[in-house]
Amino acid sequence: MKSKIELLDTTLRDGAQAVGISFSDCDKSCILSLLDSIGINLIESGVSNPKDREFLSNTKNAKLVSFGATCRKDFVPAQDEGLNSLVNAETSTVCIFGKSCAEQARRVLGVSAERNLQIIRQSVEYLKSKGKRVIFDAEHFFDAYFQDRHYALSALRAAFESGADTLVLCDTNGGTLPQRVYDATKETVCEFANSPHSPVIGIHAHNDCAMAVACTLAAVDAGARHVQGTFLGFGERCGNANLSSVIANLHFKTEFETDCDVKNLTAAARKIAEICNVKLPEDMPYVGAAAFAHKAGMHVDAVLKDERSFEHIPPSQVGNEHRLILSEVSGKSAVSEKLQSLFPHIERQHPKTKEILNEIKNLEKDGFQFDTADASFALLAERILEVYQPSFKLVRYSIHASQPDGTSTAEVCIDVDGVVTSVTENGNGPVNALDKALRGALIKHYPQIADMCLEDYKVRVVDFAAATGAMVRVLITSSDGKDSWTTVGVSRDIIEASWFALRDSFEYKLTGRRKFL
């Protein structure tokens, strides 16, 4: 039977310290619900400001953990506002951080090494007297341990002897390598192994050396049974240990287990990213859109024959899926698989497969990119297979120069089954005006595009040497609330490139195609 690891998620506290992150109470409530549903044991929030106190006071979730510091140097615990906020937060578990480094205590807190230990003892004793489970985060533990092992362990012992239930070793600066984390954690576990009612040892790693997940796993291997991190890894500076990766690694790669439902990791990660208004990195292990993506022709061919050849776990086990990426390095196997997903009746060795592959390679020489533009590939395949039926034909479009206030005017004239429609619209720049004019003309014939919106617009210069006359690539991601799709356009004229991508975006919606692979 696997040993159980307790998880504490600090997305709502440490994660909130990341640049660009600010949670509303509604955001916090949604994230709490998601973390709870995935199986996280403890969910931490700060109580250091009125916004957090109000949020906690309105929450009765037993898994919530209130967070704060040890008592201030010139106060006794009963008179310390911070500690009393923890007492009054109505959470059964509290987490406090204190200095485990004598030098930090002197320089930052302005207290002696002995007074720092006294502060730790008094703070823990006070919280325990109020019936709280106390988690003690030993700040700067690893730096302190390799500076002055005796004092670092004394800080832990001061907390433990005063009643702390869990002692967390914090790599506060994120600068400790996994082997040193393992060594220090192993020795710490041994130090307390013979104590009556041995404390649970935990790990809190930061990612300043891109080692937070590795350090966390090293600590667990050394005996830590409590893990702290943020679900997507974001936090102050370079972030915290990414719990989505930690959870999956523990489940699939070790003899340890958590209470988490790993099959919902991907769905939870994407929902939390959306709530936080951050783009989930495509290459994030296990849960990213490219975590199981294959581009090289030989790789695609191998994966289609045996997924284990280039996938360390089946992606479905974490709620993800594999993707086959089309590019100049793709082979016939990738194109065949894509075609089968679009046209199930097509034979895998259809004679048009090679023609489509050659066209992709020729277009990519000109700057096209189909890595993510699946919708444009679908339309390209339809054209070559001679099954493409355009929903509209362009008669003309024109763009008028931007006005002093930044607005532009676009006219789009289209032909739908012999009916010519012309619409003129103003917009914030030429592309926005073009989008609005095309949308205005189409909606008169196709009301179903009313729920369609442009989600993302990217421009990339393809050949920098040509300067302002360079070929540009435009990628547009659109959504109708149910599905999203990406199209690509390339030209030396940015407006024309945008037109190609816009045209394909609407055409893909109108063909009734859905996202594939």
C-alpha positions as a printed NumPy array, in Angstrom:
array([[  0.   ,   0.   ,   0.   ],
       [  1.325,   3.424,  -0.971],
       [  2.212,   5.966,   1.724],
       [ -0.101,   8.99 ,   1.791],
       [  1.135,  12.53 ,   1.231],
       [ -0.836,  15.477,   2.637],
       [ -1.168,  18.407,   0.231],
       [ -1.477,  22.072,   1.138],
       [ -2.321,  24.37 ,  -1.771],
       [ -1.306,  28.   ,  -1.362],
       [ -2.591,  29.343,  -4.694],
       [ -4.855,  31.795,  -2.857],
       [ -1.977,  33.094,  -0.713],
       [  1.449,  32.498,  -2.269],
       [ -0.076,  32.402,  -5.739],
       [ -1.691,  35.79 ,  -5.16 ],
       [  1.821,  37.233,  -4.789],
       [  2.61 ,  36.496,  -8.446],
       [  2.925,  39.437, -10.805],
       [ -0.383,  40.142, -12.542],
       [ -2.527,  38.037, -10.2  ],
       [ -5.383,  39.539,  -8.179],
       [ -8.255,  37.462,  -6.876],
       [-11.781,  38.658,  -6.271],
       [-13.891,  36.856,  -3.666],
       [-15.713,  35.189,  -6.548],
       [-12.368,  33.971,  -7.965],
       [-11.374,  32.607,  -4.564],
       [-14.665,  30.801,  -4.152],
       [-14.353,  29.156,  -7.577],
       [-10.74 ,  28.131,  -6.993],
       [-11.602,  26.759,  -3.554],
       [-14.343,  24.653,  -5.089],
       [-12.029,  23.297,  -7.793],
       [ -9.21 ,  22.497,  -5.375],
       [-11.659,  20.818,  -3.033],
       [-13.185,  18.764,  -5.853],
       [ -9.776,  17.569,  -7.057],
       [ -8.93 ,  16.249,  -3.583],
       [ -6.505,  18.808,  -2.105],
       [ -6.341,  18.296,   1.674],
       [ -5.597,  21.814,   2.887],
       [ -6.23 ,  25.142,   1.141],
       [ -4.345,  28.137,   2.462],
       [ -5.33 ,  31.797,   2.428],
       [ -3.762,  34.807,   4.095],
       [ -5.409,  36.921,   6.777],
       [ -2.953,  39.797,   6.552],
       [ -5.368,  42.281,   4.992],
       [ -9.081,  43.138,   5.359],
       [ -9.957,  41.591,   1.997],
       [ -8.621,  38.194,   3.092],
       [-10.173,  38.423,   6.571],
       [-13.581,  39.152,   5.069],
       [-13.247,  36.242,   2.684],
       [-12.261,  33.826,   5.442],
       [-14.987,  35.014,   7.771],
       [-17.567,  34.174,   5.111],
       [-16.16 ,  30.695,   4.507],
       [-16.933,  27.583,   6.547],
       [-14.797,  25.139,   4.565],
       [-13.067,  22.848,   7.077],
       [-10.108,  22.458,   4.723],
       [ -9.206,  26.139,   4.855],
       [ -5.918,  27.084,   6.532],
       [ -5.315,  30.627,   7.763],
       [ -1.775,  31.903,   7.379],
       [  0.321,  34.427,   9.267],
       [  3.583,  35.145,  11.047],
       [  4.907,  34.487,  14.514],
       [  4.37 ,  37.138,  17.177],
       [  6.008,  40.539,  16.674],
       [  9.115,  41.079,  18.783],
       [  7.681,  43.756,  21.113],
       [  4.378,  41.995,  21.831],
       [  3.132,  39.03 ,  23.799],
       [  1.014,  36.653,  21.701],
       [ -2.31 ,  37.565,  23.337],
       [ -1.767,  41.204,  22.317],
       [ -0.474,  40.509,  18.805],
       [ -2.979,  41.515,  16.132],
       [ -1.631,  39.034,  13.587],
       [ -1.9  ,  36.006,  15.869],
       [ -5.358,  37.021,  17.03 ],
       [ -6.441,  37.263,  13.398],
       [ -5.467,  33.608,  13.058],
       [ -7.368,  32.718,  16.2  ],
       [-10.469,  34.538,  14.979],
       [-10.306,  33.25 ,  11.393],
       [-12.539,  30.288,  12.304],
       [-10.264,  27.727,  10.684],
       [ -9.252,  24.672,  12.675],
       [ -5.766,  24.715,  11.161],
       [ -3.342,  27.618,  11.058],
       [  0.059,  27.981,   9.432],
       [  2.649,  30.4  ,  10.779],
       [  6.107,  31.155,   9.486],
       [  9.109,  31.967,  11.617],
       [ 12.827,  32.458,  11.163],
       [ 15.026,  29.361,  11.284],
       [ 18.183,  31.354,  10.598],
       [ 19.86 ,  33.271,  13.426],
       [ 21.385,  35.778,  11.009],
       [ 17.968,  36.479,   9.435],
       [ 16.459,  36.926,  12.903],
       [ 19.07 ,  39.542,  13.781],
       [ 19.02 ,  41.412,  10.454],
       [ 15.335,  41.258,   9.544],
       [ 13.514,  40.978,  12.876],
       [ 16.096,  42.803,  14.948],
       [ 16.124,  40.168,  17.679],
       [ 18.742,  37.889,  19.161],
       [ 18.954,  34.236,  18.194],
       [ 17.552,  33.199,  21.593],
       [ 14.7  ,  35.752,  21.461],
       [ 13.72 ,  34.39 ,  18.041],
       [ 13.376,  30.881,  19.504],
       [ 11.304,  32.325,  22.349],
       [  8.992,  34.039,  19.85 ],
       [  8.481,  30.736,  18.035],
       [  7.682,  28.907,  21.288],
       [  5.263,  31.542,  22.563],
       [  3.462,  31.858,  19.211],
       [  2.896,  28.125,  18.825],
       [  1.868,  27.707,  22.48 ],
       [ -0.704,  30.5  ,  22.151],
       [ -2.291,  29.04 ,  19.019],
       [ -2.352,  25.543,  20.512],
       [ -4.036,  26.927,  23.636],
       [ -6.842,  28.075,  21.324],
       [ -7.34 ,  24.556,  20.014],
       [ -5.648,  25.03 ,  16.649],
       [ -3.702,  22.532,  14.614],
       [ -0.431,  24.372,  13.978],
       [  1.745,  24.056,  10.887],
       [  5.086,  25.778,  11.37 ],
       [  6.821,  26.985,   8.208],
       [ 10.548,  27.267,   8.947],
       [ 11.501,  30.186,   6.719],
       [ 14.902,  29.975,   4.958],
       [ 15.378,  26.514,   6.47 ],
       [ 17.787,  25.086,   3.9  ],
       [ 19.983,  28.183,   3.803],
       [ 19.995,  28.13 ,   7.602],
       [ 20.671,  24.396,   7.779],
       [ 23.84 ,  24.58 ,   5.72 ],
       [ 24.95 ,  27.714,   7.575],
       [ 24.217,  26.593,  11.117],
       [ 22.637,  23.165,  11.344],
       [ 22.272,  23.302,  15.123],
       [ 20.286,  26.543,  15.126],
       [ 18.041,  25.549,  12.222],
       [ 17.072,  22.374,  14.045],
       [ 16.638,  24.357,  17.28 ],
       [ 14.005,  26.502,  15.569],
       [ 12.132,  23.371,  14.521],
       [ 12.472,  21.889,  17.995],
       [ 11.176,  25.097,  19.599],
       [  8.042,  24.838,  17.48 ],
       [  7.637,  21.089,  18.004],
       [  8.104,  21.173,  21.781],
       [  5.499,  23.931,  21.978],
       [  2.951,  21.761,  20.201],
       [  3.397,  22.28 ,  16.436],
       [  1.891,  19.355,  14.558],
       [  3.714,  19.805,  11.249],
       [  7.184,  21.232,  10.643],
       [  7.687,  22.532,   7.111],
       [ 11.159,  22.991,   5.652],
       [ 11.041,  26.045,   3.401],
       [ 13.387,  26.704,   0.506],
       [ 12.378,  30.347,   0.685],
       [ 14.901,  31.635,  -1.851],
       [ 14.401,  28.694,  -4.203],
       [ 18.143,  28.267,  -4.507],
       [ 18.723,  24.79 ,  -3.058],
       [ 19.377,  21.862,  -5.378],
       [ 17.478,  18.559,  -4.968],
       [ 20.361,  16.531,  -3.527],
       [ 20.939,  19.059,  -0.761],
       [ 17.185,  19.201,  -0.074],
       [ 17.207,  15.404,   0.21 ],
       [ 20.2  ,  15.36 ,   2.567],
       [ 18.845,  18.064,   4.882],
       [ 15.336,  16.593,   4.922],
       [ 16.635,  13.085,   5.62 ],
       [ 18.719,  14.284,   8.554],
       [ 15.811,  16.332,   9.9  ],
       [ 13.451,  13.363,   9.733],
       [ 16.023,  11.25 ,  11.579],
       [ 16.508,  14.002,  14.173],
       [ 12.836,  13.821,  15.17 ],
       [ 12.273,  10.113,  14.542],
       [ 12.77 ,   9.134,  18.169],
       [ 10.613,  11.905,  19.604],
       [  7.331,  10.933,  21.235],
       [  4.527,  11.676,  18.771],
       [  6.968,  12.558,  16.007],
       [  5.938,  15.592,  13.972],
       [  5.033,  15.419,  10.315],
       [  7.844,  16.915,   8.244],
       [  6.835,  18.998,   5.233],
       [  8.404,  20.754,   2.24 ],
       [  7.738,  24.199,   0.743],
       [  9.85 ,  24.785,  -2.376],
       [ 10.232,  27.826,  -4.619],
       [ 11.207,  27.638,  -8.26 ],
       [ 14.027,  30.18 ,  -8.63 ],
       [ 16.345,  27.482, -10.023],
       [ 13.569,  25.661, -11.9  ],
       [ 13.903,  22.889,  -9.295],
       [ 10.79 ,  23.272,  -7.137],
       [  9.085,  20.068,  -8.26 ],
       [ 12.345,  18.096,  -8.184],
       [ 13.157,  19.432,  -4.706],
       [  9.668,  18.538,  -3.499],
       [  9.991,  14.96 ,  -4.747],
       [ 13.469,  14.705,  -3.212],
       [ 12.079,  15.811,   0.157],
       [  9.263,  13.277,  -0.06 ],
       [ 11.77 ,  10.57 ,  -0.898],
       [ 13.725,  11.642,   2.199],
       [ 10.716,  11.331,   4.495],
       [  8.568,  14.464,   4.118],
       [  4.866,  13.619,   4.222],
       [  3.368,  17.094,   3.856],
       [  3.772,  19.055,   0.599],
       [  3.022,  22.709,  -0.086],
       [  2.761,  24.398,  -3.478],
       [  0.443,  26.187,  -5.879],
       [ -1.686,  24.255,  -8.314],
       [ -0.173,  25.799, -11.456],
       [  3.157,  26.755,  -9.901],
       [  2.758,  30.516, -10.053],
       [  3.774,  32.651,  -7.098],
       [  6.228,  35.342,  -6.078],
       [  9.307,  35.733,  -8.315],
       [  9.656,  32.458, -10.256],
       [  6.812,  30.735,  -8.466],
       [  6.291,  27.704,  -6.238],
       [  6.277,  23.966,  -6.692],
       [  3.616,  23.13 ,  -9.275],
       [  1.186,  20.826,  -7.491],
       [ -0.366,  19.563, -10.722],
       [  3.068,  18.137, -11.619],
       [  3.816,  16.995,  -8.065],
       [  0.505,  15.144,  -7.791],
       [  0.971,  13.373, -11.125],
       [  4.585,  12.49 , -10.412],
       [  3.725,  11.076,  -7.004],
       [  0.916,   9.022,  -8.49 ],
       [  2.681,   7.645, -11.56 ],
       [  6.36 ,   7.688, -10.641],
       [  6.674,   6.874,  -6.931],
       [  5.395,   4.644,  -4.163],
       [  3.522,   7.572,  -2.621],
       [ -0.079,   8.631,  -3.108],
       [ -2.367,  11.601,  -2.547],
       [ -6.117,  11.938,  -2.196],
       [ -6.327,  13.664,  -5.577],
       [ -8.327,  12.515,  -8.582],
       [ -5.574,  12.533, -11.21 ],
       [ -8.021,  12.022, -14.082],
       [ -9.339,  15.535, -13.486],
       [ -5.949,  17.25 , -13.268],
       [ -6.074,  18.712, -16.778],
       [ -9.635,  20.008, -16.484],
       [ -8.898,  21.597, -13.095],
       [ -5.658,  23.178, -14.342],
       [ -7.361,  24.782, -17.336],
       [-10.288,  26.077, -15.297],
       [ -7.993,  27.581, -12.661],
       [ -5.869,  29.219, -15.361],
       [ -9.003,  30.741, -16.85 ],
       [-10.162,  32.065, -13.465],
       [ -6.701,  33.523, -12.815],
       [ -6.717,  35.091, -16.279],
       [ -3.397,  33.498, -17.166],
       [ -2.539,  31.45 , -20.222],
       [ -1.732,  27.879, -19.247],
       [  1.709,  27.152, -20.745],
       [  1.249,  24.658, -23.549],
       [  4.364,  22.774, -22.484],
       [  3.329,  22.408, -18.843],
       [  3.895,  18.73 , -17.976],
       [  0.852,  16.472, -17.823],
       [ -1.811,  19.211, -18.247],
       [ -0.528,  21.49 , -21.036],
       [ -2.006,  21.373, -24.524],
       [  1.382,  20.292, -25.909],
       [  2.255,  17.865, -23.112],
       [  1.449,  14.976, -25.434],
       [  1.901,  16.713, -28.799],
       [  3.947,  15.096, -31.573],
       [  5.388,  16.911, -34.579],
       [  8.286,  14.982, -36.089],
       [  7.177,  12.517, -38.736],
       [  8.991,   9.553, -37.191],
       [  7.535,  10.359, -33.767],
       [  3.98 ,  10.572, -35.112],
       [  4.358,   7.308, -36.976],
       [  5.701,   5.591, -33.857],
       [  2.982,   6.972, -31.556],
       [  0.249,   5.809, -33.923],
       [  1.714,   2.317, -33.727],
       [  2.511,   2.362, -30.009],
       [  1.7  ,   5.391, -27.827],
       [  4.294,   4.317, -25.276],
       [  7.084,   5.033, -27.756],
       [  6.93 ,   8.796, -27.074],
       [  4.412,   9.153, -24.229],
       [  5.535,   8.311, -20.7  ],
       [  1.914,   7.785, -19.583],
       [ -1.376,   7.545, -21.487],
       [ -2.605,  11.188, -21.588],
       [ -6.153,  10.102, -20.757],
       [ -4.957,   9.152, -17.266],
       [ -4.641,  12.855, -16.409],
       [ -7.607,  13.942, -18.533],
       [ -5.428,  15.131, -21.421],
       [ -5.123,  13.944, -25.017],
       [ -2.398,  13.49 , -27.559],
       [ -2.066,  15.873, -30.489],
       [ -0.476,  15.3  , -33.865],
       [  1.067,  18.519, -35.155],
       [  1.316,  19.181, -38.881],
       [  4.416,  20.957, -40.162],
       [  7.249,  20.695, -42.647],
       [  8.684,  17.82 , -40.592],
       [  5.426,  15.847, -40.599],
       [  5.067,  12.569, -42.421],
       [  2.225,  10.847, -44.243],
       [  1.11 ,   9.147, -41.028],
       [  0.306,  12.473, -39.355],
       [ -1.605,  13.745, -42.386],
       [ -3.494,  10.467, -42.712],
       [ -4.51 ,  10.566, -39.055],
       [ -5.705,  14.164, -39.367],
       [ -7.658,  13.374, -42.518],
       [ -9.309,  10.387, -40.864],
       [-10.46 ,  12.587, -38.001],
       [-12.046,  14.999, -40.503],
       [-13.287,  12.495, -43.059],
       [-13.755,   9.083, -41.41 ],
       [-14.764,   7.524, -44.727],
       [-11.38 ,   8.316, -46.326],
       [ -8.948,   5.436, -46.661],
       [ -5.749,   5.826, -44.669],
       [ -3.693,   5.563, -47.871],
       [ -5.798,   8.044, -49.844],
       [ -3.847,   9.272, -52.914],
       [ -4.449,  12.903, -51.933],
       [ -2.521,  12.447, -48.675],
       [  0.857,  13.026, -50.318],
       [ -0.476,  16.037, -52.212],
       [ -1.727,  17.603, -48.97 ],
       [  1.598,  16.936, -47.259],
       [  3.523,  18.51 , -50.13 ],
       [  1.237,  21.548, -50.072],
       [  1.808,  21.983, -46.328],
       [  5.564,  21.895, -46.874],
       [  5.366,  24.414, -49.731],
       [  3.174,  26.767, -47.716],
       [  5.447,  26.575, -44.696],
       [  8.343,  27.669, -46.891],
       [  6.311,  30.834, -47.494],
       [  5.746,  31.366, -43.769],
       [  2.535,  29.454, -43.057],
       [  2.425,  27.443, -39.857],
       [ -0.085,  24.7  , -39.15 ],
       [  1.246,  23.632, -35.723],
       [ -1.766,  25.175, -34.009],
       [ -3.88 ,  26.278, -36.995],
       [ -5.92 ,  23.096, -37.225],
       [ -8.898,  24.927, -38.691],
       [ -6.86 ,  26.218, -41.628],
       [ -5.593,  22.695, -42.23 ],
       [ -9.172,  21.409, -42.327],
       [-10.099,  23.945, -44.998],
       [ -6.885,  23.274, -46.931],
       [ -7.669,  19.56 , -46.958],
       [-11.211,  20.2  , -48.164],
       [ -9.916,  22.331, -51.036],
       [ -7.409,  19.714, -52.191],
       [ -9.961,  16.922, -51.783],
       [-12.318,  19.05 , -53.892],
       [-15.111,  18.936, -51.317],
       [-14.77 ,  22.55 , -50.212],
       [-17.969,  24.571, -50.562],
       [-17.355,  28.22 , -49.661],
       [-20.034,  29.906, -47.589],
       [-19.299,  33.236, -49.238],
       [-17.139,  34.839, -51.893],
       [-15.25 ,  38.084, -51.487],
       [-16.204,  40.791, -53.942],
       [-13.906,  43.414, -52.41 ],
       [-12.717,  44.969, -49.218],
       [-11.159,  48.351, -48.56 ],
       [ -9.527,  49.978, -45.567],
       [ -9.485,  53.712, -44.938],
       [ -6.586,  55.28 , -43.056],
       [ -6.767,  55.65 , -39.294],
       [ -8.309,  58.838, -37.974],
       [ -6.568,  61.007, -35.329],
       [ -8.498,  59.151, -32.619],
       [ -7.115,  55.79 , -33.792],
       [-10.273,  54.522, -35.51 ],
       [-10.256,  52.975, -38.984],
       [-13.021,  52.318, -41.466],
       [-13.441,  49.102, -43.434],
       [-15.874,  48.164, -46.178],
       [-16.457,  44.496, -46.98 ],
       [-18.547,  43.34 , -49.9  ],
       [-19.394,  39.624, -50.178],
       [-21.463,  37.381, -52.435],
       [-23.615,  34.674, -50.838],
       [-25.405,  32.538, -53.427],
       [-25.631,  35.476, -55.823],
       [-26.781,  37.974, -53.186],
       [-24.234,  40.787, -52.809],
       [-23.994,  42.429, -49.402],
       [-21.818,  45.387, -48.488],
       [-21.189,  46.64 , -44.952],
       [-19.013,  49.483, -43.682],
       [-17.829,  49.585, -40.075],
       [-15.492,  51.623, -37.871],
       [-13.066,  49.898, -35.544],
       [-10.089,  50.303, -33.25 ],
       [ -7.574,  49.922, -36.028],
       [ -7.858,  48.346, -39.485],
       [ -8.121,  44.705, -38.446],
       [-10.859,  45.356, -35.901],
       [-12.779,  47.369, -38.526],
       [-12.295,  44.561, -41.074],
       [-13.523,  41.962, -38.596],
       [-16.629,  44.007, -37.733],
       [-17.465,  44.705, -41.384],
       [-17.12 ,  41.036, -42.412],
       [-19.138,  39.947, -39.384],
       [-21.826,  42.525, -40.21 ],
       [-22.116,  41.301, -43.792],
       [-22.16 ,  37.59 , -42.869],
       [-24.65 ,  37.795, -40.026],
       [-27.352,  38.889, -42.464],
       [-27.016,  35.473, -44.114],
       [-25.732,  33.338, -41.242],
       [-27.214,  34.359, -37.865],
       [-25.364,  31.452, -36.194],
       [-22.155,  33.498, -36.142],
       [-23.676,  35.818, -33.512],
       [-22.097,  33.723, -30.731],
       [-18.669,  33.755, -32.372],
       [-15.909,  35.995, -31.019],
       [-12.208,  36.57 , -31.656],
       [-10.19 ,  35.348, -28.661],
       [ -6.621,  36.014, -29.737],
       [ -4.732,  37.758, -32.537],
       [ -1.013,  37.249, -33.085],
       [  1.325,  38.735, -35.691],
       [  4.794,  37.382, -36.409],
       [  7.361,  38.671, -38.9  ],
       [  8.592,  35.697, -40.923],
       [ 11.649,  37.119, -42.717],
       [ 13.246,  39.825, -40.597],
       [ 15.826,  40.728, -43.265],
       [ 13.098,  42.262, -45.44 ],
       [ 12.318,  44.868, -42.733],
       [  8.989,  46.623, -43.344],
       [  8.498,  44.617, -46.538],
       [  8.731,  41.329, -44.692],
       [  6.296,  38.463, -44.926],
       [  4.053,  38.402, -41.86 ],
       [  2.079,  35.549, -40.361],
       [ -1.221,  36.182, -38.581],
       [ -2.788,  33.635, -36.246],
       [ -6.376,  34.166, -35.101],
       [ -8.093,  32.088, -32.416],
       [-11.896,  32.235, -32.398],
       [-14.567,  30.723, -30.185],
       [-18.314,  30.205, -30.153],
       [-18.475,  29.462, -26.431],
       [-18.319,  25.714, -27.007],
       [-15.305,  25.216, -29.236],
       [-12.274,  27.253, -30.177],
       [-10.201,  27.054, -33.342],
       [ -7.178,  28.753, -34.875],
       [ -6.573,  29.924, -38.43 ],
       [ -3.52 ,  31.317, -40.195],
       [ -2.872,  33.859, -42.931],
       [  0.404,  34.944, -44.538],
       [  1.232,  37.89 , -46.78 ],
       [  3.616,  40.825, -47.159],
       [  0.551,  42.958, -46.407],
       [ -0.53 ,  42.611, -42.773],
       [ -4.119,  43.505, -43.695],
       [ -4.247,  40.811, -46.36 ],
       [ -2.715,  38.255, -43.983],
       [ -5.344,  39.216, -41.415],
       [ -8.052,  38.866, -44.054],
       [ -6.962,  35.323, -44.925],
       [ -7.028,  34.296, -41.25 ],
       [-10.377,  36.023, -40.643],
       [-11.92 ,  34.472, -43.734],
       [-10.88 ,  30.976, -42.704],
       [-12.066,  31.594, -39.14 ],
       [-15.624,  32.334, -40.282],
       [-15.554,  29.617, -42.928],
       [-14.552,  27.024, -40.35 ],
       [-17.46 ,  28.024, -38.14 ],
       [-19.887,  27.917, -41.04 ],
       [-18.78 ,  24.498, -42.322],
       [-19.927,  23.009, -39.03 ],
       [-16.519,  21.497, -38.345],
       [-15.57 ,  20.798, -34.755],
       [-12.213,  20.709, -33.041],
       [-10.318,  17.527, -33.791],
       [ -7.316,  15.805, -32.252]])
